[in-house]
Amino acid sequence: FSGNRWNSDWEWVRHHRVPFLVFSPDGGRLAVGLADRVELRVVNTGELLWSVPMGGQAPRSAAFLHGGALVAVYGAPFAKRPGTIVFDADTGEERCRLEAPGEQDQLTVGSGVLGVLHGGGT
């Protein structure tokens, strides 16, 4: 990170609970999980591209999909179960919502693929 803006922001991140910092595949953008929202920033300048509230629920994890065109964020509330919201990485526009099928299930992202871990972790 460079510039005074990033230095002060980085100090803030170090002293607060930030569930995730995820770099885009090209390393140019950074998805930041905050207490009740997700932000997408330009790495070199710290410029805020978009900020989206998560309905009062802290996001837990995120991953870039489709070569960095989409950002999948896990932790959004759906009734009493968490789920995943997929955002357009350029605009922050919501593309879709995916609800975990069971109360103990979790939606996960790995290698750009969405998956479901059932209650027992299988």
MMTF fields as JSON, N, C-alpha, C and O atoms, coordinates in Angstrom:
{
  "mmtfVersion": "1.0.0",
  "mmtfProducer": "UNKNOWN",
  "numBonds": 487,
  "numAtoms": 488,
  "numGroups": 122,
  "numChains": 1,
  "numModels": 1,
  "chainsPerModel": [1],
  "groupsPerChain": [122],
  "chainIdList": ["A"],
  "bondAtomList": [4, 2, 8, 6, 12, 10, 16, 14, 20, 18, 24, 22, 28, 26, 32, 30, 36, 34, 40, 38, 44, 42, 48, 46, 52, 50, 56, 54, 60, 58, 64, 62, 68, 66, 72, 70, 76, 74, 80, 78, 84, 82, 88, 86, 92, 90, 96, 94, 100, 98, 104, 102, 108, 106, 112, 110, 116, 114, 120, 118, 124, 122, 128, 126, 132, 130, 136, 134, 140, 138, 144, 142, 148, 146, 152, 150, 156, 154, 160, 158, 164, 162, 168, 166, 172, 170, 176, 174, 180, 178, 184, 182, 188, 186, 192, 190, 196, 194, 200, 198, 204, 202, 208, 206, 212, 210, 216, 214, 220, 218, 224, 222, 228, 226, 232, 230, 236, 234, 240, 238, 244, 242, 248, 246, 252, 250, 256, 254, 260, 258, 264, 262, 268, 266, 272, 270, 276, 274, 280, 278, 284, 282, 288, 286, 292, 290, 296, 294, 300, 298, 304, 302, 308, 306, 312, 310, 316, 314, 320, 318, 324, 322, 328, 326, 332, 330, 336, 334, 340, 338, 344, 342, 348, 346, 352, 350, 356, 354, 360, 358, 364, 362, 368, 366, 372, 370, 376, 374, 380, 378, 384, 382, 388, 386, 392, 390, 396, 394, 400, 398, 404, 402, 408, 406, 412, 410, 416, 414, 420, 418, 424, 422, 428, 426, 432, 430, 436, 434, 440, 438, 444, 442, 448, 446, 452, 450, 456, 454, 460, 458, 464, 462, 468, 466, 472, 470, 476, 474, 480, 478, 484, 482],
  "bondOrderList": [1, 1, 1, 1, 1, 1, 1, 1, 1, 1, 1, 1, 1, 1, 1, 1, 1, 1, 1, 1, 1, 1, 1, 1, 1, 1, 1, 1, 1, 1, 1, 1, 1, 1, 1, 1, 1, 1, 1, 1, 1, 1, 1, 1, 1, 1, 1, 1, 1, 1, 1, 1, 1, 1, 1, 1, 1, 1, 1, 1, 1, 1, 1, 1, 1, 1, 1, 1, 1, 1, 1, 1, 1, 1, 1, 1, 1, 1, 1, 1, 1, 1, 1, 1, 1, 1, 1, 1, 1, 1, 1, 1, 1, 1, 1, 1, 1, 1, 1, 1, 1, 1, 1, 1, 1, 1, 1, 1, 1, 1, 1, 1, 1, 1, 1, 1, 1, 1, 1, 1, 1],
  "groupList": [{"groupName": "PHE", "atomNameList": ["N", "CA", "C", "O"], "elementList": ["N", "C", "C", "O"], "formalChargeList": [0, 0, 0, 0], "bondAtomList": [1, 0, 2, 1, 3, 2], "bondOrderList": [1, 1, 2], "singleLetterCode": "F", "chemCompType": "L-PEPTIDE LINKING"}, {"groupName": "SER", "atomNameList": ["N", "CA", "C", "O"], "elementList": ["N", "C", "C", "O"], "formalChargeList": [0, 0, 0, 0], "bondAtomList": [1, 0, 2, 1, 3, 2], "bondOrderList": [1, 1, 2], "singleLetterCode": "S", "chemCompType": "L-PEPTIDE LINKING"}, {"groupName": "GLY", "atomNameList": ["N", "CA", "C", "O"], "elementList": ["N", "C", "C", "O"], "formalChargeList": [0, 0, 0, 0], "bondAtomList": [1, 0, 2, 1, 3, 2], "bondOrderList": [1, 1, 2], "singleLetterCode": "G", "chemCompType": "PEPTIDE LINKING"}, {"groupName": "ASN", "atomNameList": ["N", "CA", "C", "O"], "elementList": ["N", "C", "C", "O"], "formalChargeList": [0, 0, 0, 0], "bondAtomList": [1, 0, 2, 1, 3, 2], "bondOrderList": [1, 1, 2], "singleLetterCode": "N", "chemCompType": "L-PEPTIDE LINKING"}, {"groupName": "ARG", "atomNameList": ["N", "CA", "C", "O"], "elementList": ["N", "C", "C", "O"], "formalChargeList": [0, 0, 0, 0], "bondAtomList": [1, 0, 2, 1, 3, 2], "bondOrderList": [1, 1, 2], "singleLetterCode": "R", "chemCompType": "L-PEPTIDE LINKING"}, {"groupName": "TRP", "atomNameList": ["N", "CA", "C", "O"], "elementList": ["N", "C", "C", "O"], "formalChargeList": [0, 0, 0, 0], "bondAtomList": [1, 0, 2, 1, 3, 2], "bondOrderList": [1, 1, 2], "singleLetterCode": "W", "chemCompType": "L-PEPTIDE LINKING"}, {"groupName": "ASP", "atomNameList": ["N", "CA", "C", "O"], "elementList": ["N", "C", "C", "O"], "formalChargeList": [0, 0, 0, 0], "bondAtomList": [1, 0, 2, 1, 3, 2], "bondOrderList": [1, 1, 2], "singleLetterCode": "D", "chemCompType": "L-PEPTIDE LINKING"}, {"groupName": "GLU", "atomNameList": ["N", "CA", "C", "O"], "elementList": ["N", "C", "C", "O"], "formalChargeList": [0, 0, 0, 0], "bondAtomList": [1, 0, 2, 1, 3, 2], "bondOrderList": [1, 1, 2], "singleLetterCode": "E", "chemCompType": "L-PEPTIDE LINKING"}, {"groupName": "VAL", "atomNameList": ["N", "CA", "C", "O"], "elementList": ["N", "C", "C", "O"], "formalChargeList": [0, 0, 0, 0], "bondAtomList": [1, 0, 2, 1, 3, 2], "bondOrderList": [1, 1, 2], "singleLetterCode": "V", "chemCompType": "L-PEPTIDE LINKING"}, {"groupName": "HIS", "atomNameList": ["N", "CA", "C", "O"], "elementList": ["N", "C", "C", "O"], "formalChargeList": [0, 0, 0, 0], "bondAtomList": [1, 0, 2, 1, 3, 2], "bondOrderList": [1, 1, 2], "singleLetterCode": "H", "chemCompType": "L-PEPTIDE LINKING"}, {"groupName": "PRO", "atomNameList": ["N", "CA", "C", "O"], "elementList": ["N", "C", "C", "O"], "formalChargeList": [0, 0, 0, 0], "bondAtomList": [1, 0, 2, 1, 3, 2], "bondOrderList": [1, 1, 2], "singleLetterCode": "P", "chemCompType": "L-PEPTIDE LINKING"}, {"groupName": "LEU", "atomNameList": ["N", "CA", "C", "O"], "elementList": ["N", "C", "C", "O"], "formalChargeList": [0, 0, 0, 0], "bondAtomList": [1, 0, 2, 1, 3, 2], "bondOrderList": [1, 1, 2], "singleLetterCode": "L", "chemCompType": "L-PEPTIDE LINKING"}, {"groupName": "ALA", "atomNameList": ["N", "CA", "C", "O"], "elementList": ["N", "C", "C", "O"], "formalChargeList": [0, 0, 0, 0], "bondAtomList": [1, 0, 2, 1, 3, 2], "bondOrderList": [1, 1, 2], "singleLetterCode": "A", "chemCompType": "L-PEPTIDE LINKING"}, {"groupName": "THR", "atomNameList": ["N", "CA", "C", "O"], "elementList": ["N", "C", "C", "O"], "formalChargeList": [0, 0, 0, 0], "bondAtomList": [1, 0, 2, 1, 3, 2], "bondOrderList": [1, 1, 2], "singleLetterCode": "T", "chemCompType": "L-PEPTIDE LINKING"}, {"groupName": "MET", "atomNameList": ["N", "CA", "C", "O"], "elementList": ["N", "C", "C", "O"], "formalChargeList": [0, 0, 0, 0], "bondAtomList": [1, 0, 2, 1, 3, 2], "bondOrderList": [1, 1, 2], "singleLetterCode": "M", "chemCompType": "L-PEPTIDE LINKING"}, {"groupName": "GLN", "atomNameList": ["N", "CA", "C", "O"], "elementList": ["N", "C", "C", "O"], "formalChargeList": [0, 0, 0, 0], "bondAtomList": [1, 0, 2, 1, 3, 2], "bondOrderList": [1, 1, 2], "singleLetterCode": "Q", "chemCompType": "L-PEPTIDE LINKING"}, {"groupName": "TYR", "atomNameList": ["N", "CA", "C", "O"], "elementList": ["N", "C", "C", "O"], "formalChargeList": [0, 0, 0, 0], "bondAtomList": [1, 0, 2, 1, 3, 2], "bondOrderList": [1, 1, 2], "singleLetterCode": "Y", "chemCompType": "L-PEPTIDE LINKING"}, {"groupName": "LYS", "atomNameList": ["N", "CA", "C", "O"], "elementList": ["N", "C", "C", "O"], "formalChargeList": [0, 0, 0, 0], "bondAtomList": [1, 0, 2, 1, 3, 2], "bondOrderList": [1, 1, 2], "singleLetterCode": "K", "chemCompType": "L-PEPTIDE LINKING"}, {"groupName": "ILE", "atomNameList": ["N", "CA", "C", "O"], "elementList": ["N", "C", "C", "O"], "formalChargeList": [0, 0, 0, 0], "bondAtomList": [1, 0, 2, 1, 3, 2], "bondOrderList": [1, 1, 2], "singleLetterCode": "I", "chemCompType": "L-PEPTIDE LINKING"}, {"groupName": "CYS", "atomNameList": ["N", "CA", "C", "O"], "elementList": ["N", "C", "C", "O"], "formalChargeList": [0, 0, 0, 0], "bondAtomList": [1, 0, 2, 1, 3, 2], "bondOrderList": [1, 1, 2], "singleLetterCode": "C", "chemCompType": "L-PEPTIDE LINKING"}],
  "groupTypeList": [0, 1, 2, 3, 4, 5, 3, 1, 6, 5, 7, 5, 8, 4, 9, 9, 4, 8, 10, 0, 11, 8, 0, 1, 10, 6, 2, 2, 4, 11, 12, 8, 2, 11, 12, 6, 4, 8, 7, 11, 4, 8, 8, 3, 13, 2, 7, 11, 11, 5, 1, 8, 10, 14, 2, 2, 15, 12, 10, 4, 1, 12, 12, 0, 11, 9, 2, 2, 12, 11, 8, 12, 8, 16, 2, 12, 10, 0, 12, 17, 4, 10, 2, 13, 18, 8, 0, 6, 12, 6, 13, 2, 7, 7, 4, 19, 4, 11, 7, 12, 10, 2, 7, 15, 6, 15, 11, 13, 8, 2, 1, 2, 8, 11, 2, 8, 11, 9, 2, 2, 2, 13],
  "groupIdList": [1, 2, 3, 4, 5, 6, 7, 8, 9, 10, 11, 12, 13, 14, 15, 16, 17, 18, 19, 20, 21, 22, 23, 24, 25, 26, 27, 28, 29, 30, 31, 32, 33, 34, 35, 36, 37, 38, 39, 40, 41, 42, 43, 44, 45, 46, 47, 48, 49, 50, 51, 52, 53, 54, 55, 56, 57, 58, 59, 60, 61, 62, 63, 64, 65, 66, 67, 68, 69, 70, 71, 72, 73, 74, 75, 76, 77, 78, 79, 80, 81, 82, 83, 84, 85, 86, 87, 88, 89, 90, 91, 92, 93, 94, 95, 96, 97, 98, 99, 100, 101, 102, 103, 104, 105, 106, 107, 108, 109, 110, 111, 112, 113, 114, 115, 116, 117, 118, 119, 120, 121, 122],
  "secStructList": [7, 7, 2, 2, 2, 2, 2, 2, 2, 2, 2, 2, 2, 2, 6, 1, 7, 7, 7, 7, 3, 3, 3, 7, 6, 6, 1, 1, 3, 3, 3, 3, 3, 7, 1, 1, 3, 3, 3, 3, 3, 3, 6, 6, 6, 7, 7, 3, 3, 3, 3, 3, 3, 7, 6, 6, 7, 7, 7, 7, 3, 3, 3, 3, 3, 4, 4, 4, 6, 3, 3, 3, 3, 3, 3, 3, 3, 3, 6, 6, 3, 3, 3, 3, 3, 3, 3, 3, 6, 6, 6, 7, 7, 3, 3, 3, 3, 3, 3, 7, 1, 1, 6, 6, 7, 3, 3, 3, 3, 3, 6, 6, 3, 3, 3, 3, 3, 7, 6, 6, 7, 7],
  "xCoordList": [0.836, 0.0, 0.88, 1.983, 0.392, 1.201, 0.344, -0.883, 1.003, 0.3, -0.161, -0.347, -0.343, -0.775, -2.152, -2.408, -3.044, -4.412, -4.371, -5.03, -3.61, -3.531, -2.891, -3.308, -1.896, -1.245, -2.231, -2.236, -3.072, -4.041, -5.129, -5.566, -5.576, -6.575, -6.021, -6.731, -4.767, -4.17, -4.078, -4.297, -3.758, -3.739, -5.128, -5.26, -6.165, -7.531, -7.84, -8.407, -7.473, -7.721, -7.029, -7.604, -5.817, -5.057, -5.718, -5.53, -6.489, -7.071, -8.561, -9.18, -9.14, -10.552, -10.685, -9.801, -11.788, -12.025, -12.478, -13.563, -11.635, -11.926, -11.948, -10.909, -13.137, -13.234, -12.408, -11.972, -12.19, -11.389, -10.839, -11.416, -9.718, -9.115, -8.772, -7.936, -9.409, -9.215, -8.814, -9.521, -7.672, -7.201, -7.861, -8.118, -8.129, -8.635, -7.535, -6.366, -7.885, -6.869, -5.722, -4.587, -5.992, -4.918, -4.181, -3.215, -4.628, -3.98, -4.299, -3.741, -5.182, -5.462, -6.554, -6.628, -7.414, -8.514, -8.504, -7.978, -9.094, -9.117, -10.535, -11.101, -11.117, -12.416, -12.149, -11.321, -12.861, -12.649, -13.959, -14.97, -13.949, -15.114, -15.062, -14.042, -16.17, -16.273, -17.422, -18.033, -17.719, -18.715, -20.064, -20.707, -20.5, -21.83, -21.874, -22.948, -20.713, -20.664, -19.434, -18.53, -19.427, -18.282, -17.884, -18.736, -16.595, -16.084, -15.133, -14.471, -15.076, -14.085, -13.248, -13.782, -11.924, -11.002, -9.936, -9.632, -9.372, -8.225, -6.988, -6.789, -6.167, -5.003, -3.999, -3.547, -3.639, -2.582, -2.942, -2.062, -4.232, -4.628, -5.5, -5.599, -6.134, -7.066, -8.447, -9.333, -8.639, -9.933, -11.056, -10.937, -12.14, -13.32, -14.113, -14.574, -14.277, -15.07, -16.542, -17.406, -16.822, -18.193, -18.187, -17.22, -19.33, -19.535, -20.987, -21.9, -21.199, -22.54, -22.853, -22.093, -23.972, -24.376, -24.825, -25.349, -24.618, -24.945, -26.124, -26.195, -27.038, -28.257, -28.031, -28.761, -27.024, -26.764, -25.955, -25.608, -25.647, -24.876, -23.432, -23.186, -22.489, -21.082, -20.73, -20.976, -20.161, -19.713, -18.565, -17.747, -18.51, -17.505, -16.337, -15.2, -16.607, -15.536, -15.973, -17.15, -15.022, -15.326, -14.323, -13.25, -14.696, -13.796, -14.192, -15.367, -13.207, -13.47, -13.745, -13.079, -14.73, -15.114, -15.004, -14.912, -15.015, -15.07, -13.971, -14.239, -12.73, -11.597, -11.593, -10.916, -12.343, -12.391, -13.595, -13.73, -14.487, -15.673, -16.747, -17.584, -16.731, -17.733, -17.057, -15.933, -17.76, -17.298, -18.405, -19.521, -18.093, -19.039, -18.73, -17.594, -19.756, -19.581, -20.467, -21.687, -19.85, -20.575, -20.899, -20.081, -22.097, -22.462, -23.733, -24.189, -24.315, -25.554, -26.698, -26.783, -27.579, -28.655, -29.813, -30.239, -30.302, -31.501, -32.329, -32.01, -33.382, -34.161, -33.178, -32.619, -32.957, -32.016, -30.743, -29.895, -30.6, -29.419, -28.576, -29.108, -27.269, -26.42, -26.447, -26.844, -26.028, -25.949, -24.861, -24.034, -24.88, -23.875, -24.559, -25.543, -24.038, -24.496, -23.353, -22.2, -23.688, -22.7, -22.919, -24.019, -21.833, -21.878, -21.058, -20.078, -21.473, -20.671, -19.479, -19.662, -18.276, -17.083, -16.894, -16.283, -17.397, -17.221, -18.201, -17.841, -19.432, -20.477, -20.964, -21.544, -20.739, -21.278, -22.736, -23.366, -23.27, -24.663, -24.817, -24.002, -25.879, -26.143, -26.558, -27.448, -25.899, -26.215, -27.136, -28.066, -26.884, -27.75, -27.493, -26.485, -28.45, -28.338, -28.461, -29.283, -27.633, -27.648, -27.796, -26.969, -28.842, -29.093, -28.56, -28.736, -27.9, -27.446, -28.678, -29.643, -28.68, -29.874, -30.305, -31.503, -29.394, -29.744, -29.204, -28.311, -29.75, -29.336, -27.849, -27.24, -27.254, -25.847, -24.94, -23.724, -25.516, -24.733, -24.067, -24.542, -22.969, -22.268, -21.958, -21.571, -22.127, -21.688, -20.236, -19.862, -19.42, -17.994, -17.561, -18.246, -16.432, -15.872, -14.432, -13.67, -14.063, -12.683, -12.335, -13.099, -11.222, -10.779, -11.846, -12.007, -12.576, -13.572, -14.853, -15.638, -15.091, -16.284, -17.042, -16.443, -18.36, -19.2, -19.531, -19.81, -19.507, -19.845, -20.63, -20.767, -21.148, -21.895, -21.198, -20.919, -20.913, -20.432, -21.624, -22.218, -21.986, -23.13, -22.72, -21.53, -23.699, -23.493, -22.295, -21.588, -22.034, -20.909, -19.601, -18.582, -19.597, -18.359, -18.008, -16.86, -19.005, -18.725, -19.234, -19.084],
  "yCoordList": [-1.17, 0.0, 1.232, 1.229, 2.254, 3.469, 4.688, 4.642, 5.765, 7.018, 7.123, 6.119, 8.364, 8.61, 8.046, 7.568, 8.092, 7.584, 6.111, 5.713, 5.306, 3.883, 3.658, 2.767, 4.444, 4.269, 4.448, 3.655, 5.488, 5.695, 4.628, 4.162, 4.231, 3.169, 1.85, 1.102, 1.564, 0.297, 0.251, -0.799, 1.376, 1.432, 1.143, 0.447, 1.673, 1.408, -0.081, -0.668, -0.698, -2.133, -2.967, -3.932, -2.608, -3.366, -3.359, -4.301, -2.323, -2.192, -2.522, -2.353, -2.986, -3.359, -4.766, -5.265, -5.376, -6.714, -6.607, -6.109, -7.078, -7.077, -8.54, -9.2, -9.059, -10.483, -10.926, -12.075, -10.02, -10.43, -9.232, -8.145, -9.471, -8.603, -9.545, -10.434, -9.365, -10.284, -9.488, -8.573, -9.852, -9.201, -9.823, -11.026, -8.979, -9.461, -10.272, -10.143, -11.105, -11.93, -11.116, -11.592, -9.902, -9.086, -8.255, -7.566, -8.314, -7.581, -6.104, -5.38, -5.633, -4.209, -3.709, -2.513, -4.622, -4.218, -5.068, -6.181, -4.52, -5.185, -5.147, -4.069, -6.324, -6.413, -6.422, -7.19, -5.556, -5.395, -5.662, -5.022, -6.607, -6.868, -5.994, -5.929, -5.321, -4.487, -5.007, -6.02, -4.339, -4.831, -5.123, -6.116, -4.285, -4.463, -4.188, -3.978, -4.187, -3.857, -4.452, -4.96, -4.376, -4.789, -3.603, -2.928, -3.358, -2.291, -2.871, -3.881, -2.218, -2.562, -1.324, -0.252, -1.472, -0.346, -0.63, -1.785, 0.442, 0.345, 0.229, 1.045, -0.763, -1.017, 0.128, 0.565, 0.625, 1.644, 2.972, 3.685, 3.319, 4.652, 4.634, 5.64, 3.496, 3.421, 3.945, 3.986, 4.35, 4.889, 3.884, 2.704, 4.369, 3.54, 3.448, 4.463, 2.213, 2.009, 1.835, 2.387, 1.068, 0.915, 0.365, -0.236, 0.601, 0.124, -0.336, 0.417, -1.572, -2.15, -2.656, -3.453, -2.202, -2.723, -4.174, -4.594, -4.935, -6.36, -6.661, -7.742, -5.719, -5.959, -6.187, -6.952, -5.53, -5.659, -6.879, -7.042, -7.731, -8.952, -8.722, -8.193, -9.105, -8.982, -10.027, -11.215, -9.601, -10.577, -11.405, -10.897, -12.671, -13.581, -13.858, -13.99, -13.947, -14.226, -13.779, -13.498, -13.716, -13.298, -13.931, -14.379, -13.956, -14.435, -13.78, -13.507, -13.534, -13.046, -14.248, -15.278, -14.101, -15.155, -14.639, -13.434, -15.552, -15.238, -14.245, -13.228, -14.551, -13.717, -12.338, -11.433, -12.166, -10.887, -10.047, -8.928, -10.56, -9.808, -9.791, -8.888, -10.773, -10.9, -11.037, -11.528, -10.596, -10.777, -11.516, -11.011, -12.711, -13.485, -13.244, -13.419, -12.837, -12.52, -13.435, -13.446, -14.201, -15.127, -14.436, -13.689, -14.692, -14.175, -13.359, -12.942, -13.12, -12.343, -13.154, -14.36, -12.51, -13.261, -13.587, -12.751, -14.799, -15.237, -15.97, -17.103, -15.347, -15.902, -16.129, -15.167, -17.381, -17.663, -18.317, -18.717, -18.431, -19.085, -18.081, -17.199, -18.219, -17.349, -17.805, -18.929, -16.932, -17.254, -16.424, -15.813, -16.415, -15.699, -14.734, -15.086, -13.525, -12.56, -12.371, -12.198, -12.405, -12.201, -10.813, -10.472, -10.008, -8.638, -8.492, -9.206, -7.56, -7.156, -6.379, -5.411, -6.787, -6.155, -4.717, -3.914, -4.381, -3.017, -2.029, -0.882, -2.467, -1.542, -1.748, -0.835, -2.935, -3.266, -3.687, -3.913, -3.792, -4.206, -5.681, -6.519, -5.981, -7.369, -8.157, -7.743, -9.306, -10.168, -11.308, -11.638, -11.923, -12.999, -13.274, -12.854, -14.001, -14.446, -15.958, -16.543, -16.575, -18.024, -18.373, -17.984, -19.099, -19.489, -20.888, -21.777, -21.085, -22.431, -23.304, -22.849, -24.557, -25.393, -25.803, -25.959, -25.982, -26.399, -25.43, -24.636, -25.491, -24.537, -24.617, -23.599, -25.792, -25.959, -25.913, -26.056, -25.715, -25.702, -24.351, -23.328, -24.358, -23.132, -23.143, -24.171, -22.002, -21.856, -21.43, -20.541, -22.05, -21.75, -21.441, -21.787, -20.796, -20.482, -20.949, -20.635, -21.695, -22.136, -22.285, -22.882, -21.767, -21.816, -21.281, -21.776, -20.262, -19.642, -20.424, -20.133, -21.43, -22.264, -22.188, -22.298, -22.0, -22.012, -23.439, -24.252, -23.768, -25.112, -25.043, -23.974, -26.193, -26.287, -27.277, -28.408, -26.844, -27.745, -28.074, -27.178, -29.351, -29.749, -29.755, -29.806, -29.702, -29.56, -30.286, -29.731, -31.496, -32.26, -31.928, -32.544, -30.948, -30.574, -31.477, -31.508, -32.228, -33.118, -32.543, -33.159],
  "zCoordList": [0.0, 0.0, 0.0, 0.548, -0.603, -0.653, -0.33, -0.418, 0.041, 0.306, 1.746, 2.434, 2.191, 3.569, 3.853, 4.958, 2.871, 3.065, 3.463, 4.423, 2.74, 3.059, 4.417, 5.157, 4.749, 6.047, 7.19, 8.132, 7.12, 8.19, 8.153, 9.205, 6.958, 6.846, 7.375, 8.047, 7.076, 7.519, 9.04, 9.643, 9.66, 11.12, 11.678, 12.685, 11.029, 11.467, 11.35, 12.272, 10.229, 10.01, 11.079, 11.584, 11.422, 12.415, 13.783, 14.552, 14.11, 15.439, 15.505, 16.555, 14.414, 14.384, 13.818, 13.121, 14.129, 13.588, 12.142, 11.843, 11.27, 9.843, 9.412, 9.415, 9.039, 8.73, 7.527, 7.464, 6.572, 5.421, 4.659, 4.655, 4.026, 3.016, 1.873, 2.037, 0.71, -0.404, -1.645, -2.065, -2.22, -3.436, -4.664, -4.708, -5.657, -6.939, -7.623, -7.26, -8.605, -9.277, -9.879, -9.909, -10.358, -10.93, -9.885, -10.213, -8.624, -7.543, -7.503, -6.678, -8.374, -8.458, -7.532, -7.249, -7.051, -6.174, -4.909, -4.888, -3.868, -2.573, -2.018, -1.837, -1.745, -1.074, 0.423, 0.914, 1.145, 2.583, 3.304, 3.015, 4.243, 5.065, 6.296, 6.982, 6.574, 7.766, 8.615, 8.274, 9.699, 10.652, 10.002, 10.344, 9.081, 8.504, 7.007, 6.443, 6.366, 4.94, 4.283, 4.946, 2.956, 2.153, 1.29, 0.713, 1.208, 0.356, -0.674, -0.434, -1.82, -2.83, -3.081, -3.368, -2.973, -3.105, -4.151, -4.45, -4.704, -5.605, -4.726, -3.826, -4.975, -4.115, -4.149, -3.09, -5.313, -5.418, -4.782, -4.299, -4.774, -4.302, -3.051, -2.35, -2.768, -1.659, -2.012, -1.158, -3.277, -3.714, -3.465, -3.795, -2.883, -2.646, -3.939, -4.463, -4.463, -5.674, -5.35, -6.031, -4.311, -3.826, -2.415, -1.946, -1.751, -0.392, -0.307, -0.645, 0.143, 0.163, 1.565, 2.113, 2.16, 3.469, 3.361, 2.329, 4.429, 4.438, 5.361, 5.946, 5.49, 6.255, 7.736, 8.366, 8.3, 9.727, 10.107, 11.277, 9.167, 9.426, 9.004, 7.92, 9.827, 9.456, 8.403, 8.607, 7.286, 6.299, 6.87, 7.635, 6.498, 7.077, 6.149, 6.601, 4.857, 3.909, 2.526, 2.297, 1.608, 0.238, -0.709, -0.303, -1.97, -3.017, -4.327, -4.573, -5.155, -6.502, -7.396, -7.296, -8.267, -9.199, -10.628, -10.865, -11.552, -12.98, -13.363, -14.004, -12.964, -13.326, -12.685, -13.171, -11.596, -10.907, -11.262, -10.765, -12.12, -12.531, -11.447, -11.42, -10.558, -9.507, -8.145, -8.041, -7.107, -5.737, -4.983, -4.86, -4.482, -3.688, -2.215, -1.776, -1.446, -0.035, 0.788, 0.622, 1.676, 2.545, 3.865, 4.401, 4.382, 5.687, 5.692, 6.757, 4.541, 4.491, 5.09, 4.86, 5.853, 6.509, 5.564, 4.767, 5.67, 4.966, 5.997, 6.355, 6.478, 7.583, 8.724, 9.25, 9.119, 10.208, 9.706, 10.503, 8.387, 7.821, 7.049, 6.376, 7.15, 6.34, 4.888, 4.578, 4.027, 2.614, 1.972, 2.649, 0.652, -0.114, -1.066, -1.716, -1.146, -2.143, -3.126, -2.731, -4.414, -5.466, -6.051, -6.485, -6.055, -6.538, -7.817, -8.027, -8.664, -9.808, -9.258, -8.52, -9.603, -9.022, -9.502, -8.797, -10.669, -11.174, -10.543, -10.278, -10.305, -9.875, -8.445, -7.857, -7.873, -6.562, -6.623, -5.589, -7.826, -8.002, -7.638, -8.024, -6.887, -6.508, -7.745, -8.488, -7.958, -9.095, -8.697, -9.433, -7.522, -7.058, -5.583, -5.014, -4.976, -3.587, -3.564, -4.269, -2.746, -2.614, -1.141, -0.317, -0.818, 0.566, 0.804, -0.029, 1.957, 2.333, 2.539, 3.152, 2.042, 2.111, 3.519, 3.755, 4.447, 5.8, 6.825, 6.53, 8.046, 9.078, 9.394, 9.725, 9.302, 9.642, 8.41, 8.535, 7.23, 6.007, 5.795, 6.288, 5.063, 4.725, 3.246, 2.691, 2.611, 1.237, 1.264, 2.03, 0.444, 0.418, -1.006, -1.969, -1.121, -2.426, -2.425, -1.511, -3.445, -3.574, -5.035, -5.794, -5.437, -6.832, -7.776, -8.891, -7.319, -8.165, -8.328, -9.23, -7.465, -7.556, -6.24, -5.171, -6.312, -5.117, -4.747, -5.629, -3.462, -3.008, -1.705, -1.11, -1.263, -0.013, 0.896, 0.499, 2.136, 3.178, 4.048, 4.648, 4.128, 4.945, 6.398, 6.707, 7.305, 8.745, 9.298, 10.139, 8.869, 9.379, 8.72, 9.031, 7.794, 7.127, 5.968, 5.525, 5.465, 4.336, 3.052, 1.997]
}
